[in-house]
Amino acid sequence: MKEFWLFRVKCASALLGGLLLLLCLSLSVSAQSAGTEGGGTGSWQVSGPGTTNVTVDQATYKTTLTYAYQDTAVFNGITWTLQRQAAETGTIHYRWHYSGLHAWFQAKAGLSAFVVHADNTVTETTLLPNGSVVSGGFDERGDVSFQVNAGELYGFHVYGSNYDYNDFLNGTLEFRDPSPQLDVDDALSVISVGTIRGTNPDLDNVTTHLSLPSAGIYDTSVTWISDNSAVVTNSGVVSRPPYNGDDAIVQLTATVTKDVYSNSKNFTVKVLKNSASTGEYIEVPADGTVQFAEGMRLVFEPSALSAGAAVRLDASSPNVSGTGLQSVGSAVYLTVNGIVLNSSHPAMLSFSNTAGADLSKLGIFYWDSSKGWIYLPTTVQNGVAYASIDRSATYGLFVAQQASISVTPQPGAIVAGTPMTMIPSEEGGEIYYTLDGTNPSRTHGFRYDVAAKPVIGAGSSTFKVFAAAPNRLDSPIATWNYYGTYPAPELSSLFVSMLGNITLVPGVYQYAVTVDNSVSGVVYSAAVTAPGLKLQNGSTSVTGTVYLPVGATVLTFVVSSTDSGQQNSYTLTITRQSSGNADIAAVMYQSAPLQRTGDSFALSVHYEINRLELAVALSDSGSSMSVTGAVYQGNTITIPQLALGVNTFQIRVTAQNGADKTYSLNVVRLADPSLGYVDLNHDGTVTINDVLVWVQTPVDINLDGVTNRDDLIYLMRQIQPLSSR
């Protein structure tokens, strides 16, 4: 709408009286409708990035610029220019309204008006300084005047920036000619629930005085009319109905006026009835609702009320030492009279979160002398906490930590029949769960019992679980999805002494091990742990001892599934290695061992012995022997004919693994003295003279194969006494 400022001045000075003034206004409106808005010519031109749009309301000539831009370039700042050419020389007045959202982090905005003169100089007026912090949105209004000459460019610069990862700029600039009627409309639009509610959360829960303005923007005046001034006066003073009465509904009408123009809008206000006081019995009205001044409310079931039903709340200082709880306001002890209050007839207790606590950690608790503060499932809406109660007790509103829980096994494919282990993290904690997919509660589902753990069945199953503990909020309900499968009939462990645990591979049922020859026997054990499996003995484990001969010994274990009927047979082959021992422990003659030097055995016998038997003791009973030059059977050597002197034999021992070893056996049959072996000088007697001959020429007299002093001793023993010569 065109504001012909100069025209209005001339008209006012030329015309007299109210009638002529009205005629002037009429002519002005007519000219504005037919002419161009704001003294400009041509359309508004906008430059700048993103999406922009310029519209002009043909009825009011209100011009609107909208812009939307998103890019990291917003970090450096973005400017839009809206301009047009002045149609005539003079002053152009606008009322402007700039609003928008430039994200949140370090969001800034700016607005200025400019005129580009004929000499290219620029006059710029700051309306909202560039760099004004507008995090979370902005809404600014004002007036601006342009001094222009015909043909000059004039308009607005719009600025925005932020350092938010959202990196967007959205805004709207509206401006129009000054107009009393439009001023009234704009002033009325500014009046809202948010501007008049005062400290109340809204107009539906009014308990304190309202803030009713008497003046609006653009020098407008505001008047208020209440249809129930006993509850809400025309100035916004609130008088609440008594606690045992009803809430009051009041209609408020705001009227905005400027010059001869006015406009109105209505607001519906709900004023809550007054609150009862603590420390005294309060009669409960028929609807069962009692609001207390301290921000607490009780709602009883009407059917639970008897005649004269009354309730009392007494303030109490909660003992939270060592609990981790943070009290929000005072605790209260509840006493009822003439009211049925139990699990079948619960009441609703609510606390206002007047301390502005963290709503996610807020809960209503009651005191249990044996356990501590017990959480009641709490709902928080609009800063008010609600919980169902079923007893007279001390109640309080607290900020608390959540209880926690650990559950095994982890979700996924699990062997059917596997038990679930649930452990609360807090002492005294309890766990509640369901198996049908519904949400558990203290009264719905099951309470976990470690002695009767739930098991995962075959197929799909869903466990929903939460933990409750003294001095803690309930944990969130956790959902655990399982798919139960029957276990394969397989061993879980197989043990062999001297070897330890055998490494089992799923799907492999034949195993083989080797032990040293020194291992003549082992202890074994096998077990299954998966539910529904058993061994051939009908148990889940088997233990035994087995003797190992040289070679292979096969053990068999059969695992069966009582659920699927399948079975697998395991074999364990234990191979005892052959011995490489080819040693002779001893060679015995008449139970006495022969003299041994290394691998040689020696024996001397009387000349009268011409046949003998020797017993050979082999170190390894599994080895065998053979003898060269003598008769042998088993481990017995028979020499049927001993020659005088040295008789030499070879004993060959063969071990189990084929290794062999050869030993020498020397048996000396001593000479018969009567055969003249000792009459060396051949004089028919054995005297010292024969000794002298031996000394000069030593010979093997005793026929033991060697010539040494044993021959001399033997000779001297044969010397005949003088009486026998």
C-alpha positions in Angstrom: 0.0 0.0 0.0 1.5 3.3 -1.1 2.2 5.9 1.6 2.1 9.2 -0.1 3.7 11.1 2.7 4.0 14.5 0.9 0.6 14.2 -0.5 -0.9 13.6 3.0 0.9 16.7 4.4 -0.5 18.9 1.6 -4.0 17.5 2.0 -4.0 18.1 5.7 -3.1 21.7 5.4 -5.6 22.4 2.6 -8.7 20.7 4.1 -10.6 21.9 7.2 -12.5 19.9 9.7 -13.0 16.2 10.3 -15.1 15.7 7.1 -12.3 17.1 4.9 -9.8 14.9 6.8 -11.8 11.8 6.1 -12.1 12.7 2.5 -8.3 13.1 2.3 -7.8 9.6 3.9 -10.3 8.2 1.4 -8.4 9.8 -1.5 -5.2 8.5 -0.1 -6.4 4.9 0.2 -7.7 5.1 -3.4 -4.4 6.4 -4.7 -2.5 3.8 -2.9 -4.6 1.0 -4.3 -4.2 2.3 -7.8 -0.6 3.4 -7.7 2.7 1.8 -6.7 3.7 0.6 -3.2 6.2 2.6 -1.1 7.2 5.2 -3.7 9.0 2.6 -5.9 8.7 1.6 -9.5 9.1 -1.8 -11.0 9.4 -5.1 -9.1 11.7 -6.0 -6.2 14.9 -7.7 -7.3 16.7 -10.2 -5.1 20.2 -11.5 -5.4 21.9 -14.2 -3.3 22.4 -18.0 -3.2 19.9 -20.8 -2.4 16.2 -20.6 -2.8 14.7 -17.1 -2.7 11.2 -15.8 -3.3 9.6 -12.3 -3.2 5.9 -11.8 -3.0 3.7 -8.7 -2.7 0.3 -8.8 -1.1 -1.9 -6.8 -3.5 -4.3 -5.9 -0.7 -1.9 -4.5 1.8 1.3 -4.1 -0.4 3.2 -6.0 2.3 6.3 -7.3 0.6 7.8 -10.7 1.8 11.3 -12.1 1.1 12.0 -15.7 2.0 15.3 -17.5 1.7 16.6 -21.0 2.3 20.2 -22.0 1.9 22.3 -25.0 3.1 26.1 -25.3 2.5 29.3 -25.1 4.4 29.8 -21.7 2.9 27.5 -20.4 5.7 30.6 -20.6 7.9 32.0 -17.5 6.1 28.6 -15.7 6.0 26.0 -15.2 3.3 24.4 -11.9 2.2 21.2 -11.4 0.2 20.2 -8.1 -1.4 16.6 -7.0 -2.1 16.3 -3.7 -4.0 14.2 -1.6 -6.4 14.2 1.8 -8.0 12.6 4.9 -6.4 9.8 6.3 -8.5 10.0 9.8 -7.0 12.0 12.0 -4.6 11.0 11.9 -1.0 10.9 9.8 2.2 9.8 6.2 2.2 8.7 4.6 5.5 8.5 0.9 6.2 7.6 -1.2 9.2 9.8 -4.3 9.0 9.6 -7.8 10.6 12.6 -10.1 10.3 12.4 -13.7 11.6 14.0 -17.1 10.9 16.3 -19.9 12.1 20.0 -19.9 11.3 20.6 -23.2 13.1 22.0 -23.2 16.6 25.8 -23.2 17.0 27.3 -19.7 16.7 24.3 -18.7 14.6 24.3 -15.0 13.5 22.0 -12.6 11.5 22.1 -9.1 10.3 19.8 -6.6 8.5 20.5 -3.1 7.1 18.7 -0.7 4.8 20.6 1.1 2.0 20.2 3.8 -0.7 22.5 3.9 -3.7 22.7 7.6 -4.7 23.3 9.0 -8.2 27.0 9.6 -7.5 27.3 5.9 -6.5 27.7 6.7 -2.8 25.8 4.5 -0.5 23.8 5.4 2.6 23.4 2.3 4.9 21.3 2.1 8.1 21.9 -0.8 10.4 18.7 -2.4 11.6 20.1 -5.6 13.1 23.9 -5.5 13.4 25.7 -8.2 11.4 27.0 -10.8 13.8 24.1 -10.6 16.1 23.8 -13.9 17.9 20.5 -15.5 17.0 21.1 -19.2 18.0 17.8 -21.1 18.0 15.8 -18.6 16.0 15.1 -14.9 16.0 12.1 -12.5 15.6 12.8 -8.8 15.3 10.7 -5.8 14.3 11.3 -2.1 13.7 10.8 1.0 11.5 13.0 2.4 8.8 13.0 5.5 6.5 14.7 5.9 3.1 15.6 9.4 1.8 15.6 8.8 -1.9 15.7 10.7 -5.2 13.8 9.5 -8.2 15.7 6.8 -10.0 17.9 5.8 -7.0 18.1 2.2 -5.9 17.1 1.4 -2.3 16.4 -1.8 -0.3 17.8 -4.2 2.3 20.8 -6.3 2.9 20.1 -9.6 4.8 23.0 -11.5 6.4 23.4 -14.9 8.0 26.1 -17.3 9.2 26.7 -20.2 11.6 29.2 -22.9 12.6 26.6 -25.6 13.0 27.0 -29.0 11.3 23.5 -28.5 10.0 24.9 -25.5 8.0 21.5 -24.0 6.9 20.0 -20.5 6.9 16.2 -20.0 6.7 14.6 -16.6 7.1 11.7 -14.2 6.2 11.8 -10.4 5.9 8.4 -8.6 5.7 7.9 -4.9 5.3 5.0 -2.6 4.6 3.9 1.0 4.7 2.8 2.4 8.1 -0.9 1.9 8.5 -3.0 2.1 11.7 -5.2 -0.8 10.7 -2.2 -3.0 9.8 -0.5 -1.9 13.0 -3.5 -3.2 14.9 -3.5 -6.5 13.1 0.3 -7.0 13.7 0.0 -6.0 17.3 -2.8 -8.5 17.9 -0.8 -11.3 16.2 2.0 -10.8 18.6 -0.2 -11.4 21.6 -0.2 -15.2 22.2 -0.4 -17.8 24.9 3.3 -17.6 25.3 3.2 -13.8 26.0 0.4 -13.8 28.5 0.8 -17.1 30.5 3.2 -15.6 32.9 4.9 -18.3 35.0 2.2 -20.9 34.1 3.2 -23.7 31.7 0.2 -22.9 29.5 -3.3 -21.6 29.7 -4.7 -25.0 30.5 -3.0 -25.3 33.9 -3.1 -21.8 35.3 -2.3 -21.4 39.0 -0.5 -18.0 39.1 -1.2 -14.5 37.7 -1.3 -13.8 34.0 0.8 -11.2 32.2 -1.7 -9.1 30.3 -0.1 -6.3 28.4 -1.9 -2.9 28.2 0.2 -1.6 25.3 1.2 -3.3 22.0 3.7 -2.7 19.3 3.5 0.3 17.0 2.0 2.5 19.7 -1.2 0.4 20.0 -3.2 0.0 23.1 -4.6 -3.3 24.5 -7.6 -3.7 26.7 -8.8 -7.0 28.4 -12.2 -8.3 29.3 -12.7 -11.3 31.6 -16.1 -13.1 31.6 -15.3 -14.2 35.2 -13.5 -11.5 37.1 -13.9 -13.4 40.4 -11.3 -15.9 39.0 -9.3 -13.8 36.5 -9.5 -10.0 36.6 -9.2 -7.7 33.6 -5.6 -7.1 34.7 -4.8 -10.8 34.9 -4.9 -11.4 38.7 -5.8 -15.0 39.4 -7.9 -16.3 42.3 -8.0 -20.0 42.3 -11.2 -22.0 43.3 -11.0 -23.8 46.6 -9.3 -27.3 46.6 -12.6 -29.1 47.1 -14.3 -27.2 44.2 -13.9 -27.4 40.5 -11.4 -26.0 38.1 -12.7 -22.7 36.5 -12.9 -21.9 32.7 -12.5 -18.2 32.0 -12.8 -16.4 28.6 -10.4 -13.5 28.1 -10.8 -11.1 25.2 -7.9 -8.9 24.1 -8.8 -5.8 22.0 -6.0 -3.9 20.2 -6.7 -0.2 19.2 -5.0 2.5 17.2 -6.7 5.6 16.0 -10.1 4.5 14.8 -9.0 0.9 14.1 -9.4 -2.0 16.5 -9.4 -5.8 16.4 -9.9 -8.5 19.0 -9.1 -12.2 19.9 -10.2 -14.5 22.6 -8.2 -16.8 24.9 -9.6 -19.7 27.0 -8.1 -20.0 30.4 -8.4 -23.0 32.7 -7.6 -22.0 36.3 -6.9 -25.0 38.5 -8.6 -25.3 41.8 -6.5 -24.4 44.8 -4.1 -26.9 46.5 -4.6 -28.5 49.9 -2.0 -28.0 52.6 0.2 -30.7 54.1 0.2 -31.5 57.8 -3.5 -31.8 58.1 -6.3 -34.1 57.1 -8.0 -33.0 53.8 -11.4 -34.2 52.9 -11.3 -36.0 49.6 -14.0 -34.8 47.1 -16.2 -37.2 45.2 -13.9 -37.3 42.1 -11.0 -38.5 44.4 -8.6 -35.7 43.4 -6.7 -33.7 45.9 -4.1 -31.1 44.8 -1.6 -30.0 47.4 0.2 -26.7 47.5 3.6 -28.2 47.3 3.0 -29.4 43.7 1.8 -32.9 44.7 -1.5 -34.4 43.7 -3.4 -37.6 44.7 -6.1 -39.2 42.7 -8.1 -42.0 44.4 -10.6 -44.3 42.8 -14.0 -42.8 43.6 -15.2 -46.4 44.4 -12.5 -46.6 47.1 -13.9 -43.6 49.1 -16.1 -43.9 52.1 -18.1 -41.1 53.7 -15.8 -38.6 55.3 -12.8 -39.9 53.3 -9.7 -37.9 54.2 -6.0 -37.9 53.3 -3.0 -36.4 55.0 0.5 -35.7 53.8 3.3 -34.9 56.3 6.6 -33.5 55.1 9.6 -35.7 55.8 13.3 -35.3 55.2 14.4 -38.3 53.2 17.4 -40.3 54.3 19.4 -40.9 51.1 22.8 -41.3 52.7 24.8 -43.9 50.7 22.0 -44.6 48.3 23.2 -42.5 45.3 19.7 -40.8 45.3 19.3 -37.0 44.8 16.2 -35.7 46.4 13.9 -33.4 44.4 12.0 -31.5 47.1 10.7 -33.0 50.3 9.4 -36.5 50.9 6.0 -37.0 52.4 4.3 -39.6 54.5 0.9 -40.6 53.3 -2.0 -41.4 55.7 -5.5 -42.2 54.6 -8.8 -42.4 56.5 -11.9 -43.9 55.1 -10.1 -44.8 51.8 -9.3 -48.3 50.5 -5.7 -48.2 49.2 -4.2 -51.5 48.0 -3.1 -53.3 44.9 -6.8 -53.7 43.9 -7.6 -50.0 44.5 -4.4 -48.1 43.8 -4.1 -44.3 43.7 -2.2 -42.0 41.4 0.5 -39.8 43.1 2.2 -37.0 41.2 5.0 -34.6 42.0 5.9 -31.5 40.1 9.5 -31.4 39.0 10.0 -28.0 40.5 13.8 -28.4 40.7 14.2 -28.9 36.9 15.9 -32.3 37.3 17.0 -34.5 34.5 13.7 -36.1 33.5 15.4 -39.2 32.1 16.6 -40.0 35.6 13.5 -39.0 37.6 11.5 -41.4 39.6 9.0 -41.7 42.5 10.2 -44.0 45.3 8.7 -45.3 48.6 10.6 -46.2 51.7 10.9 -49.8 52.8 12.7 -50.2 56.1 14.2 -53.6 55.2 15.3 -52.8 51.7 15.6 -49.0 51.2 14.0 -46.7 48.7 11.9 -48.8 46.2 11.2 -47.4 42.7 7.7 -47.2 41.4 7.2 -47.2 37.6 7.1 -43.5 36.9 5.8 -41.5 33.9 7.0 -38.0 33.4 4.9 -35.5 31.3 5.3 -31.8 31.1 7.6 -31.8 34.1 5.2 -33.8 36.3 6.1 -37.3 37.6 3.2 -39.8 38.0 3.2 -43.2 39.8 0.6 -45.7 41.0 0.7 -46.3 44.8 -1.0 -49.0 46.9 0.0 -48.3 50.5 0.5 -45.7 53.2 4.2 -45.0 53.2 6.8 -42.3 52.8 7.1 -41.2 49.2 9.7 -39.0 47.5 10.8 -37.8 44.1 14.4 -38.5 43.3 17.0 -38.4 40.6 18.5 -41.9 40.5 20.7 -44.1 38.4 19.2 -47.1 36.5 19.6 -50.7 37.7 21.6 -52.9 35.3 21.7 -56.5 34.4 23.9 -59.0 32.6 22.4 -61.9 30.6 24.1 -64.9 29.0 24.2 -66.4 26.5 24.2 -63.6 23.9 21.3 -63.4 21.4 21.5 -65.5 18.3 21.5 -69.2 17.4 21.8 -71.2 20.6 21.6 -74.9 21.4 18.1 -75.6 22.5 17.8 -76.4 26.2 20.6 -73.9 27.1 19.7 -72.2 30.4 19.7 -68.4 30.6 21.8 -66.8 33.4 20.6 -63.4 34.5 22.6 -61.4 37.1 21.6 -58.1 38.6 24.5 -55.7 39.0 23.2 -54.3 42.3 22.8 -56.0 45.6 19.3 -56.9 46.4 18.3 -56.6 42.7 15.5 -58.6 41.1 14.9 -59.6 37.5 11.6 -59.9 35.7 11.1 -61.4 32.3 8.5 -62.7 29.8 8.7 -65.4 27.2 5.8 -64.3 25.0 7.2 -61.1 23.6 5.1 -58.9 26.0 6.7 -56.3 28.2 7.4 -57.7 31.8 6.5 -55.9 34.9 6.4 -56.7 38.6 3.0 -58.1 38.2 3.3 -59.6 34.7 5.7 -62.3 33.6 8.1 -64.2 35.8 10.6 -63.3 38.5 14.0 -64.8 37.8 15.0 -67.7 40.1 18.6 -68.9 39.8 17.4 -72.4 40.9 14.9 -72.6 38.1 16.5 -70.8 35.2 14.5 -70.4 32.0 15.8 -72.4 29.1 16.0 -71.6 25.4 13.6 -73.8 23.5 13.8 -75.1 19.9 13.0 -72.5 17.2 12.6 -68.8 17.7 12.1 -67.4 21.1 12.0 -63.8 22.6 13.0 -62.9 26.1 12.1 -59.5 27.5 14.0 -58.6 30.6 14.4 -55.8 33.1 16.1 -55.4 36.5 14.8 -53.7 39.6 17.0 -52.8 42.7 16.7 -50.7 45.8 17.7 -47.1 45.3 17.7 -47.5 41.5 15.3 -46.8 38.6 14.3 -49.9 36.8 16.6 -50.8 33.9 15.1 -50.4 30.4 13.4 -53.5 29.1 15.9 -55.4 27.0 14.8 -57.7 24.2 16.9 -60.9 23.6 16.0 -63.0 20.5 17.2 -66.6 20.2 16.9 -69.4 17.8 17.2 -72.7 19.5 18.7 -75.6 17.7 19.2 -79.2 18.8 22.8 -79.9 19.6 24.8 -82.2 17.3 25.5 -85.5 19.1 29.2 -84.8 19.7 31.7 -85.1 22.5 32.6 -82.0 24.4 35.8 -83.4 25.8 38.1 -86.4 25.5 41.0 -87.0 27.9 43.8 -89.6 27.9 46.4 -89.7 30.7 50.0 -89.1 29.6 48.5 -87.2 26.6 46.0 -84.7 28.1 42.9 -83.4 26.3 42.4 -84.5 22.8 41.6 -81.6 20.4 38.1 -82.4 19.1 37.0 -81.0 15.7 33.2 -80.7 15.0 32.2 -83.3 12.4 35.3 -85.4 12.9 34.8 -88.7 14.7 38.0 -90.8 14.2 41.1 -89.9 16.2 44.5 -91.6 16.6 47.3 -91.1 19.1 50.6 -92.8 19.7 52.3 -93.5 23.1 55.8 -94.7 23.9 56.5 -98.3 24.6 57.0 -97.4 28.2 53.3 -96.7 28.6 51.6 -99.9 29.3 48.2 -98.5 30.2 46.2 -95.2 30.3 43.2 -93.7 32.1 40.6 -92.1 29.7 37.5 -90.0 30.2 34.9 -88.6 27.8 32.0 -86.2 28.4 29.1 -84.4 26.7 27.8 -81.0 28.1 25.1 -80.0 25.6 21.6 -80.6 26.9 19.8 -83.7 25.6 23.0 -85.7 24.9 24.3 -88.9 26.5 27.0 -91.5 26.1 26.5 -95.2 25.6 26.4 -95.7 29.4 23.4 -93.5 29.6 25.3 -90.8 31.4 27.0 -87.6 30.3 30.5 -88.9 31.1 32.5 -92.1 31.2 35.9 -92.9 32.7 38.0 -96.0 32.5 41.4 -97.7 32.4 42.8 -99.7 29.5 45.9 -101.9 29.2 47.9 -101.2 26.1 49.7 -104.1 24.3 52.2 -103.2 21.7 50.3 -102.0 18.6 46.8 -100.5 18.3 44.1 -100.4 20.9 40.7 -99.0 19.8 38.3 -97.2 22.2 34.7 -96.5 21.1 32.4 -93.8 22.4 28.8 -93.5 21.1 27.0 -90.1 21.6 23.2 -90.0 21.3 20.7 -87.1 21.2 17.5 -87.8 23.2 15.8 -84.9 21.3 16.7 -85.6 17.7 17.4 -89.4 18.0 20.7 -88.9 16.1 24.0 -90.5 17.2 27.6 -90.4 16.3 30.3 -93.0 17.1 33.8 -91.8 18.0 36.8 -94.1 17.8 40.1 -93.4 19.5 43.0 -95.5 18.3 45.9 -95.6 20.8 49.1 -97.2 19.3 51.8 -98.3 21.7 55.1 -98.2 20.0 57.4 -101.3 19.8 60.4 -101.4 22.1 64.0 -100.9 20.8 65.5 -102.5 23.9 67.9 -105.4 23.0 69.7 -105.4 26.4 70.6 -108.5 28.5 70.0 -107.8 32.1 72.1 -110.9 33.3 73.2 -114.4 32.4 72.7 -116.8 35.3 74.4 -120.1 36.2 72.9 -121.9 39.1 71.0 -118.7 40.0 74.3 -116.8 40.2 75.1 -114.1 37.6 78.1 -114.6 35.3 80.9 -112.1 35.4 80.2 -109.3 32.9 82.5 -106.9 31.2 80.6 -104.7 28.8 78.9 -106.9 26.3 80.9 -110.1 27.4 80.0 -112.7 29.9 82.5 -115.2 31.4 82.2 -118.4 33.5 84.8 -120.9 34.7 83.7 -124.4 35.7 85.4 -127.5 37.2 87.0 -129.9 34.8 84.4 -132.5 35.8 81.6 -130.3 34.4 81.2 -131.0 30.7 77.6 -129.9 30.3 75.7 -126.9 31.7 72.5 -124.7 31.3 72.5 -121.0 31.5 69.4 -118.7 32.0 69.4 -115.4 30.1 67.4 -112.5 31.6 66.4 -110.1 28.8 65.7 -106.4 29.8 62.6 -106.3 27.7 60.3 -109.3 27.8 59.2 -108.5 24.3 62.6 -109.1 22.8 64.0 -112.4 21.7 67.4 -114.1 21.4 69.4 -116.6 19.4 72.7 -118.4 20.3 75.5 -119.5 18.0 77.4 -122.7 19.1 74.9 -123.8 21.7 71.4 -125.1 22.0 68.8 -122.5 23.2 65.1 -122.5 23.8 63.3 -119.4 25.0 65.7 -117.7 27.4 67.7 -120.9 28.3 71.0 -121.8 26.8 72.1 -125.5 26.9 75.8 -126.4 26.3 75.7 -130.2 25.9 79.5 -130.7 25.6 82.1 -128.4 27.1 85.6 -128.8 25.8 88.5 -128.3 28.2 89.7 -124.8 28.1 87.8 -121.8 26.6 84.4 -122.3 25.0 83.1 -119.2 23.1 79.5 -118.6 22.1 77.6 -115.6 20.5 74.2 -114.4 21.9 72.2 -112.2 19.6 69.2 -110.3 21.1 66.5 -108.8 18.8 64.3 -106.0 20.1 60.6 -105.6 19.3 61.3 -103.1 16.7 63.9 -105.3 14.9 67.0 -103.7 16.4 69.6 -106.3 17.5 72.7 -106.6 19.6 75.3 -109.3 19.9 77.0 -110.4 23.1 79.9 -112.9 23.7 79.8 -115.8 26.2 83.1 -117.4 27.3 82.9 -120.6 29.4 86.2 -122.1 30.6 86.3 -125.7 31.6 89.4 -126.0 33.8 92.0 -128.7 33.2 92.2 -132.1 35.1 95.4 -132.0 37.1 95.8 -135.7 36.7 96.4 -135.2 33.0 99.9 -133.8 33.5 99.3 -130.3 32.7 101.3 -129.2 35.7 104.3 -131.6 35.5 106.3 -129.2 33.4 109.7 -130.9 33.8 108.2 -134.3 33.2 109.8 -136.0 36.2 106.6 -137.7 37.3 106.0 -135.4 40.2 104.7 -131.8 40.7 107.3 -130.0 42.7 108.9 -126.6 43.0 110.9 -127.5 40.0 107.8 -127.3 37.9 107.2 -123.8 39.2 110.7 -122.8 38.2 110.0 -124.1 34.7 106.8 -122.1 34.5 108.5 -119.0 35.6 111.0 -119.4 32.8 108.3 -120.3 30.3 104.8 -119.3 31.4 102.0 -121.5 29.9 98.2 -121.6 30.2 98.0 -124.3 32.9 94.3 -123.8 34.0 93.2 -123.7 30.4 91.2 -120.5 30.8 92.6 -119.0 27.6 95.0 -116.6 29.2 98.5 -116.9 30.8 98.7 -115.0 34.1 99.3 -115.5 37.8 96.1 -117.6 38.0 98.1 -120.3 36.2 100.9 -120.0 38.8 98.5 -120.2 41.7 96.9 -123.2 40.1 100.3 -124.9 39.7 101.4 -124.3 43.2 98.2 -125.8 44.5 99.2 -129.0 42.7 102.6 -129.4 44.4 102.7 -132.8 46.0 103.7 -133.1 49.6 106.9 -135.0 50.4 105.0 -137.8 52.1 103.3 -138.6 48.7 106.4 -138.7 46.6 
